[in-house]
Amino acid sequence: MHALPLEAYLSSIDAGDWSGVAALMSRSASVLAQAGAELIICPNNTLHRAFDLVVSPVPWVHIASAVVAEATRRNYRRVGLLGTQVTMQGTVYHPIFEHHRIEIVLPPVPKCIELDRIIRTELIRGHYLPRSLAYVQDIISTMSASGADAVILGCTELPLLLSEEPSSLPLLDSTRLLATAALTTSLLVSIP
């Protein structure tokens, strides 16, 4: 496990400096490889926007690959996506889901902006407010009413917000699915 300060990442993200984000991720990859890691994961969905720019001596498991594998296994054809604006509107999930012919449904832009604000000013600071929970549940209910089969929790903090609450749709917890994929990959690699 290796982590650099979140503020370093946020500065690069806010500046649209994805090469800078990749440099930070590459630095962590180097440290982990030197410590003996044979496989790397990053549970932060937003950082995966820089995934293709990362230089690493060992392979990584992409978070969207883990999620699309589960969506495919469950035969979902239309899934909602919640996360930061970068995650919802960027290239983290869309290309791989399009490749698997699974449609991604997003909240309307104003709701995406507010969800991003909730994540960046509340959730990453450990503030799980009842009004924010209600806001996210409302988005999920709207996605359910529009025909989504499930919703991707494309932000590490969203499962913490929703952990004890019922949902109108099945939840695809990207962090847990990534951890499961990493474990499965590790077991497959270590089998003689």
Secondary structure, DSSP 8 states (H G I E B T S, - for coil): -----HHHHHHHHHTT-HHHHHHHHHHHHHHHHHTT-SSEE---TGGGGGGGG---SS-EE-HHHHHHHHHHHTT-SEEEEEE-HHHHHSTTTHHHHHHTT-EEE---HHHHHHHHHHHHHTGGGT---HHHHHHHHHHHHHHHHTT-SEEEEESTTHHHHHTTS--SS-EEEHHHHHHHHHHHHHHHHH--
